[in-house]
Amino acid sequence: MMKRRSLIQSAGAAVAALGAPRLFAQEWPTGPVRIVVGFPPGGGTDALARVVAVKLSAMWKQSVIVENKAGVAGVLAAEYVAQQPSDGSTLLMAHINSHALAPSLQPKLRYDPQRDFVPIVMVGVTPNLLIAGPAQKALTVKDLVALCRANPGTVTFGSAGQGSAQHLALEMFKLQAGVDALHVPYKGSGPALADLMGNQIQYCFETMTSATPHVKSGKVAAVAQTRTKRAKGHPGVLTMQEQGFDGFEATTWYGLVGPGKLAPGIADKINHDVNTVLAMPDVQERMDNYGAEDGGGSRDKMKEFIATEIAKWGKVVRDGKVKVES
């Protein structure tokens, strides 16, 4: 059955490839294609973008470059891409920060995530991992809550930036646990993880994508994961829900989008090709290791998901009275 399915898929891909030059001769970019990432190298967004870029480079026989433009928890990169030509040469690895949290947290946002971008394809949804630095003794949620209660406002939690998904996961934890803690924002997951491993900070809610290599190597300890079901890549790590936080769900997600006037034909081609990439066994294995699930699907799936997330996190920001410094 698998062989037959592979043959059918191969035949379909061959037909699509034969049709591609005629469809895209006029509009497909001839130079390098850039996937802009709003965080430094070493974080989850960067890691997933590079997995996809390598495969698309081979598929398109064209250079696909990951370009890091860090700042304001991914917002600077989104502002930049919104202003680029809509010719397919510049794409954004959109993120929960830039496309679901920022509209509620940043009233002076210089783009509208729904109006100024064309959704292309979901790449993955990941839990966060609550992780502890090597010097920490509180390695269950119960013990961490006790530590925060004994030391109000002084236990340090790093994040990828003010208003990031990691920051919002911390705010959700503080609300549900009824504790205070010290938020230490960084310009991305990479630098936050470096300081966690160096014991400059104590804990992080961090994307499973960027935290996993350090958990596997034993440099940090996993305390909990933040979807209500356990991820395939971390079957032994208890969820927040299993440790007494009923319904606690704080994810990070990633998806490709283009500038707002991107032609439907180009968006459809990229959607088709990224779906092909995500179905490759070696890519599936990488995604499972990173805890990235639910990737792929139609452009409409991505569009509807973004709308749902904007509404959900808008409510969390209002209910939690979460503010970020501008």
Beta strands, then each sheet from edge to edge (+ up, - down):
strand 1: 33-37
strand 2: 64-68
strand 3: 90-95
strand 4: 117-132
strand 5: 156-159
strand 6: 182-185
strand 7: 203-207
strand 8: 221-225
strand 9: 251-259
sheet 1: 2+ 1+ 3+ 9- 4+ 7- 5- 6-
sheet 2: 2+ 1+ 3+ 9- 4+ 8-
end
